[in-house]
Amino acid sequence: MTTVPTFLNYIDGEWCASRSGATFENVNPADTRDVVGQFQSSGEADAQAAVRAAAAAFASWKRLSTGARAKMLLSASAYLEQHAARFGEELTREEGKQKSLAIDEFMRAAQTIRYYAIEAQSYGGETFPNDDADMTVYTVREPLGVVTVISPWNFPVSIPARKIAPALICGNTVVFKPASDAPLSGLRLTEAFVQAGIPKGVLNFVTGSASAVGPVLVGAREVKAISFTGSTSAGEQIHRAASMSTRTQMELGGKNPLIVLDAQDIDRAVDLTVKGGFSLSGQACTGTSRVLVAREIRAAFVERLVTRTAALKIGNGLQPGIDIGPLATAGQLRTVLDYIEIGKREATLVCGGEQLMHDTYAHGYFVAPAIFTDVPRDARIAREEIFGPVISVIDVDGYDDALAVANDSDYGLAASLVTQDVRLMHRFANDIEAGTVKINRTTTGNLVNAPFGGLKQSSTATFRESGRDGLEFYQQIKTVYRGV
């Protein structure tokens, strides 16, 4: 009989159980008989302890030099790279994505941490010319204090890394709550900083339900900033619950379009659609969910898209050669299947859409990727975020019509245009209402050194993540007028 490991919180420099002693299980979505581990069902008292520890550690961490903090970040980055293969396999077991992608995610997290360790050392204030020869005017950048990081299950190590690394290098202390559906990867990220020698209280890790720990992590007076990635509805609740003096950074949902207008671009568009729409089982906020196709080439595009999609290999991400893994949770499986049923009433299902339950699929959350055509522009499957392997193909009449459909959305996260027309490339970059604009690329993916974020209900209109801009959220500016 296999022993199921138990994983602990990390609060004030100690690995510890929840105050109640309660735990919850996390299972492999490809085979629910495989229990990944037991994690702490933390409550209000645990969250309060984590916030108090972070608040107590702030003054000394703030005084530490940027170079000393950077040394710890570089050590954490190296630790993740060293253990990426083992940690990636764990990530596949807890979340479902292919092992190669899981390993890549740990490597990307390491790259992100290393980037901020280096970038922040040249990120300072400014001096300002003035007419008083006896006065110097300059700005200094200071950390905010305690930062709450709340991360999702779809990228359970790379997303928190791009929040925690800039928060720490700027001198803030952090309370980190991972998604309960993929907590182990967040624990490994925390472990990397612990082995790097981060002082007690500077980084705290708490698992448990949002309803149990969320009110403290959002509403405690010591919390000065909240960085959240997740659903738009949850982000709105957090934003409303935070006080006026608490900064919020919300990266939320998307309904991302890919536009193809010319027959010569069909093959490339099909490739980008499959990669952007079905990689990670469609569980990416930047995933392609709407394909806007010129009416005259729609039939040819759909034929090739269906052929490519039907050939995709679905299975356990630990197996070689898998193109699509399971959905991450039972709840997400139900949501996707419900939307597929809605889609059948609204449009024409031309490929996939069935739950896979036979043979090796019997104990997992598998769905054959679905393609809908004849999709009305006001259809729910064309407007609401599904977060699964479901693509709506929508007919358009030229660029202006495609642009109008693309922009007619509550979301504005990512969008892509497939074209060889340079003039259209420039027009699209200016015309599209999206924070991330792609041309001849998938809607998914972003560089660690470039800003990331959306428009409309895809992000709060405050601070971007990633890149040099990602440091802004975690600092406040003082302007100093110094006379002699």
C-alpha positions in Angstrom: 0.0 0.0 0.0 1.4 3.4 -1.1 1.7 6.0 1.7 0.2 9.3 0.8 2.6 12.2 1.7 1.4 15.0 3.9 2.6 18.6 3.0 2.7 21.5 5.5 2.2 25.2 5.5 5.3 27.4 5.9 4.7 30.2 8.4 7.3 32.4 10.2 10.2 30.2 9.1 8.6 26.9 10.1 6.9 24.1 8.2 3.7 23.5 10.2 0.3 21.9 10.2 -2.9 23.9 10.2 -4.2 24.9 13.6 -7.2 22.7 13.2 -5.2 19.7 12.0 -7.6 19.3 9.1 -6.3 18.3 5.6 -7.5 17.8 2.1 -6.4 15.5 -0.7 -5.2 16.4 -4.1 -5.6 13.8 -6.9 -4.2 13.2 -10.4 -6.8 14.4 -12.9 -5.6 11.7 -15.4 -6.2 9.0 -12.8 -8.1 10.0 -9.7 -6.9 6.8 -8.0 -3.5 8.4 -7.7 -3.5 10.7 -4.6 -0.8 13.2 -5.0 -0.8 14.3 -1.4 -2.6 15.7 1.7 -2.4 19.4 2.2 -3.4 21.7 5.1 -7.0 22.9 5.3 -5.9 26.2 6.8 -8.3 28.6 8.5 -8.5 32.1 9.7 -6.0 31.6 12.5 -3.4 30.2 10.1 -3.9 33.1 7.7 -3.6 35.6 10.6 -0.3 33.9 11.7 1.1 34.2 8.2 0.2 37.9 7.9 1.6 38.7 11.3 4.8 36.9 10.5 5.2 38.8 7.2 4.5 42.1 9.0 7.1 41.4 11.7 9.7 40.5 9.1 9.2 43.6 6.9 11.4 46.1 8.6 14.5 44.0 8.5 13.9 42.6 5.0 13.3 46.2 3.7 16.7 47.3 5.1 18.6 44.4 3.4 20.4 45.5 0.3 19.0 44.7 -3.1 22.2 42.8 -3.8 21.7 40.5 -0.8 18.1 39.9 -1.7 19.2 39.2 -5.3 21.6 36.5 -4.1 18.8 34.6 -2.5 16.6 34.9 -5.6 19.5 33.5 -7.7 19.9 30.6 -5.4 16.2 29.8 -5.6 16.3 30.0 -9.4 19.2 27.5 -9.5 17.3 25.2 -7.1 14.3 25.1 -9.4 16.4 24.4 -12.5 18.2 21.6 -10.6 15.0 19.9 -9.7 12.9 20.8 -12.7 12.5 17.2 -13.9 11.2 15.8 -10.6 9.1 18.9 -9.9 7.7 18.8 -13.4 6.5 15.2 -13.0 4.7 16.2 -9.8 3.1 19.1 -11.6 1.8 16.8 -14.3 0.3 14.5 -11.6 -1.4 17.3 -9.8 -2.6 19.4 -12.7 -2.5 17.2 -15.8 -0.4 19.0 -18.4 2.1 17.1 -20.4 5.3 16.4 -18.6 7.5 18.4 -21.1 5.3 21.4 -20.6 5.4 21.0 -16.8 9.2 20.9 -16.8 9.3 23.9 -19.1 7.1 25.7 -16.6 9.6 25.2 -13.7 12.4 26.3 -16.0 10.4 29.4 -16.9 9.8 30.1 -13.2 13.5 29.9 -12.6 14.1 32.3 -15.5 11.6 34.7 -14.1 13.2 34.8 -10.7 16.7 35.2 -12.2 15.4 38.1 -14.4 14.1 40.0 -11.4 17.2 39.4 -9.3 19.2 41.1 -12.0 16.8 43.7 -13.3 15.9 45.2 -10.0 19.5 46.1 -9.3 19.4 48.8 -12.0 15.9 50.0 -11.2 16.0 53.1 -9.0 14.7 56.7 -8.7 15.3 59.8 -10.7 16.8 63.3 -10.2 15.0 66.4 -11.5 16.6 69.6 -12.8 15.3 72.8 -11.0 16.1 76.5 -10.8 17.4 76.4 -7.2 21.2 75.8 -7.2 21.0 74.9 -3.5 18.4 72.1 -3.9 18.4 68.6 -5.2 15.2 66.9 -6.1 15.0 63.2 -6.5 12.8 60.2 -6.0 13.4 57.0 -4.1 11.5 53.7 -4.5 10.3 51.9 -1.4 8.5 48.6 -0.8 4.9 48.6 0.2 4.9 46.1 3.1 3.0 42.8 3.2 1.8 41.5 -0.2 -0.7 38.7 -0.6 -0.2 36.5 -3.7 -3.1 34.3 -4.8 -2.5 32.1 -7.8 -4.4 29.8 -10.0 -4.1 26.1 -10.8 -3.4 26.3 -14.5 0.2 27.7 -14.2 0.8 26.9 -10.5 4.5 27.8 -10.4 5.2 30.2 -13.3 2.4 32.7 -12.3 3.3 32.9 -8.6 7.0 33.2 -9.5 6.3 36.3 -11.6 4.5 37.8 -8.6 6.7 36.6 -5.7 10.0 37.4 -7.3 9.4 41.1 -7.9 7.6 41.5 -4.6 10.6 40.1 -2.7 13.4 41.8 -4.7 11.7 45.2 -4.0 11.8 44.5 -0.3 8.2 43.4 0.4 7.2 40.4 2.5 4.7 37.9 1.0 1.9 35.6 2.1 1.3 33.1 -0.7 -1.9 31.1 -1.2 -1.8 28.6 -4.1 -4.9 27.2 -5.7 -6.2 24.2 -3.7 -6.3 22.2 -6.9 -2.6 22.4 -7.5 -0.8 23.3 -4.3 2.3 21.1 -4.5 4.0 23.2 -7.2 3.5 26.3 -5.1 5.1 24.4 -2.2 8.1 23.6 -4.3 8.5 27.2 -5.3 8.4 28.2 -1.6 10.9 25.4 -0.9 13.3 27.0 -3.4 13.3 30.2 -1.4 13.6 28.4 1.9 16.7 26.5 0.8 18.1 29.9 -0.5 18.1 31.1 3.1 15.3 33.6 3.0 14.7 34.9 6.6 11.8 33.8 8.6 8.5 35.5 7.9 9.6 37.0 4.6 7.8 34.4 2.6 4.8 32.4 4.0 2.9 29.6 2.3 -0.7 28.8 3.3 -3.0 26.2 1.7 -6.7 26.0 2.1 -10.0 27.2 0.7 -10.5 30.8 -0.4 -13.6 31.1 1.8 -11.6 30.1 4.9 -8.4 32.1 4.5 -9.4 34.7 1.9 -11.0 37.3 4.2 -7.8 37.6 6.2 -5.5 37.6 3.2 -7.5 40.3 1.5 -8.9 42.3 4.5 -6.1 42.3 7.1 -4.9 45.9 7.9 -1.3 44.7 7.5 -1.8 43.8 3.9 -0.8 46.6 1.6 -1.1 44.9 -1.8 -2.9 41.9 -3.4 -1.8 40.3 -6.6 -4.4 37.8 -7.9 -4.8 35.7 -11.0 -8.0 33.8 -11.6 -11.6 34.2 -12.7 -13.1 37.6 -13.4 -15.8 37.1 -10.8 -13.4 36.1 -8.1 -11.1 39.1 -9.0 -14.1 41.5 -8.7 -14.9 40.2 -5.3 -11.3 40.6 -4.1 -11.1 44.1 -5.6 -14.3 45.2 -3.8 -13.3 43.7 -0.5 -9.9 45.4 -0.4 -9.5 48.7 1.5 -8.8 52.0 -0.3 -5.3 51.9 0.9 -4.6 48.4 -0.5 -3.3 48.1 -4.0 -4.8 45.4 -6.2 -3.4 43.7 -9.3 -5.9 41.4 -11.0 -5.2 39.2 -14.0 -8.5 37.7 -15.0 -10.3 36.0 -17.8 -10.2 36.1 -21.6 -12.1 35.3 -24.7 -9.3 35.5 -27.2 -9.8 35.8 -30.9 -7.6 34.6 -33.8 -8.4 36.2 -37.2 -7.6 34.6 -40.6 -8.8 36.3 -43.8 -6.8 34.9 -46.7 -6.6 31.4 -48.2 -2.8 31.5 -48.2 -2.8 31.7 -44.4 -5.0 28.8 -43.7 -2.3 26.2 -42.8 -0.5 28.6 -40.5 -3.8 29.6 -38.9 -4.8 26.0 -38.3 -1.5 25.3 -36.7 -1.8 28.4 -34.4 -5.4 27.5 -33.6 -4.5 24.0 -32.4 -1.6 25.2 -30.4 -3.3 28.2 -28.9 -6.7 26.6 -28.4 -6.0 23.0 -27.3 -2.6 23.1 -25.7 -3.0 22.8 -21.9 -6.5 21.4 -22.7 -7.6 24.9 -23.4 -7.0 25.9 -19.8 -5.0 29.1 -20.4 -6.4 32.6 -19.9 -4.8 33.6 -23.2 -6.0 30.5 -25.0 -7.6 30.8 -28.4 -11.4 30.3 -28.0 -12.8 32.3 -31.0 -11.5 31.9 -34.6 -12.8 34.6 -36.9 -12.6 33.3 -40.5 -13.4 35.0 -43.8 -16.6 33.5 -45.0 -15.2 32.4 -48.4 -12.4 30.3 -46.8 -14.3 29.0 -43.8 -15.0 25.5 -45.3 -11.4 24.9 -46.2 -10.2 26.2 -42.8 -12.6 24.0 -40.9 -11.8 20.9 -42.9 -8.1 21.2 -42.1 -8.8 22.1 -38.5 -11.0 19.1 -37.9 -8.4 16.8 -39.5 -5.6 18.2 -37.3 -7.8 18.1 -34.2 -9.0 14.5 -34.7 -5.4 13.3 -35.0 -4.4 14.8 -31.5 -3.4 12.2 -29.0 -5.2 12.5 -25.7 -4.0 10.9 -22.5 -2.0 11.0 -19.3 0.6 13.7 -19.5 3.2 11.4 -18.0 3.1 9.3 -21.2 5.3 10.2 -24.2 3.7 11.6 -27.3 0.6 13.1 -25.6 -0.8 16.2 -27.2 -3.7 16.9 -24.7 -4.0 15.9 -21.1 -7.1 15.9 -18.9 -9.0 18.8 -17.5 -7.6 19.8 -14.2 -10.5 19.2 -11.9 -13.9 17.5 -11.8 -15.5 20.9 -11.6 -13.8 22.1 -14.7 -14.9 18.9 -16.5 -18.5 19.6 -15.6 -18.2 23.2 -16.7 -16.8 22.3 -20.1 -19.3 19.5 -20.7 -22.1 22.0 -19.8 -20.9 24.5 -22.3 -20.6 21.9 -25.0 -24.3 21.1 -24.4 -25.1 24.8 -24.6 -23.1 24.9 -27.8 -25.0 22.1 -29.4 -28.2 24.2 -29.0 -26.6 27.3 -30.3 -24.3 26.1 -33.2 -23.1 23.1 -35.1 -20.6 20.7 -33.4 -18.3 19.4 -36.1 -15.7 17.6 -34.0 -15.2 16.1 -30.6 -17.1 17.3 -27.5 -17.6 13.9 -25.9 -16.3 12.9 -22.5 -13.8 10.1 -22.8 -14.5 7.3 -20.4 -13.3 4.0 -21.9 -10.1 2.1 -21.2 -7.3 4.4 -19.9 -9.6 7.3 -19.7 -12.0 5.7 -17.2 -10.6 7.4 -14.1 -9.7 10.8 -15.5 -11.3 14.0 -16.6 -10.9 13.7 -20.3 -12.8 15.5 -23.1 -12.3 15.3 -26.8 -11.5 18.8 -28.1 -14.6 20.4 -29.6 -15.0 22.6 -32.6 -18.2 24.5 -33.3 -19.2 26.2 -36.6 -22.2 28.3 -37.5 -21.7 30.1 -34.2 -23.9 33.2 -33.8 -22.0 36.2 -32.6 -24.2 36.5 -29.5 -23.9 32.8 -28.6 -22.8 32.1 -25.1 -20.0 29.9 -26.3 -18.8 32.9 -28.3 -18.9 35.3 -25.4 -18.3 33.5 -22.2 -15.0 32.1 -21.0 -15.2 28.3 -21.0 -11.6 27.5 -20.0 -11.4 24.2 -21.9 -10.7 22.7 -25.3 -13.7 24.3 -27.1 -13.3 26.5 -30.2 -16.0 28.6 -31.9 -15.5 29.3 -35.6 -17.3 32.5 -36.5 -17.8 33.7 -40.1 -16.7 37.3 -40.9 -16.8 39.5 -44.0 -13.3 41.1 -44.2 -11.0 42.9 -41.8 -13.4 45.5 -40.5 -16.1 43.0 -39.7 -13.5 40.7 -38.0 -12.2 43.6 -36.0 -15.7 44.5 -34.9 -16.5 41.0 -33.8 -13.1 40.7 -32.0 -13.6 43.9 -30.1 -17.3 43.1 -29.2 -16.3 41.4 -26.0 -16.2 42.0 -22.3 -12.6 40.8 -22.3 -9.5 42.2 -23.9 -6.6 39.9 -22.9 -5.0 38.6 -26.1 -5.7 38.6 -29.8 -3.9 37.3 -32.9 -4.0 38.1 -36.6 -2.7 35.7 -39.2 -1.6 37.6 -42.3 1.2 38.4 -44.7 -0.1 41.9 -45.3 2.2 44.3 -43.5 -0.4 47.1 -43.6 -2.9 44.9 -41.9 -0.4 44.1 -39.2 0.0 47.7 -38.3 -3.7 48.4 -38.4 -4.4 45.4 -36.2 -1.9 46.4 -33.6 -3.6 49.8 -33.4 -7.2 48.7 -33.7 -7.5 45.7 -31.5 -8.7 46.1 -28.0 -6.4 43.7 -26.2 -3.4 44.1 -23.9 -1.5 41.4 -25.7 -1.4 41.6 -29.5 0.0 38.8 -31.5 0.6 38.7 -35.3 1.3 35.3 -36.9 1.7 33.8 -33.4 -0.5 32.0 -30.9 -2.6 34.0 -28.5 -0.8 32.1 -25.7 2.6 32.9 -24.3 4.5 35.9 -23.2 8.1 36.9 -22.5 9.4 37.2 -18.9 11.0 40.6 -19.8 7.9 42.1 -21.5 4.8 43.5 -19.7 1.7 41.3 -19.6 -1.9 42.2 -19.0 -5.3 42.8 -20.5 -7.9 45.5 -21.1 -11.6 45.6 -20.1 -12.6 42.9 -17.7 -9.4 40.9 -18.3 -7.4 43.0 -15.9 -7.7 45.8 -13.4 -6.6 49.1 -15.0 -3.6 49.5 -12.7 -0.3 47.7 -13.0 1.1 45.3 -15.6 2.8 42.0 -14.6 6.2 40.7 -16.0 9.1 42.7 -17.4 10.5 45.9 -15.9 6.9 47.2 -15.5 6.2 44.2 -13.2 8.3 46.0 -10.5 6.0 49.0 -10.4 3.2 47.4 -8.5 5.5 46.4 -5.6 7.0 49.9 -5.0 5.9 53.3 -3.9 7.6 56.5 -4.8 8.8 59.3 -2.5 9.9 62.6 -3.9 12.7 64.3 -1.9 13.5 68.0 -1.9 17.0 68.4 -0.3 18.4 71.8 0.3 21.8 72.8 1.6 
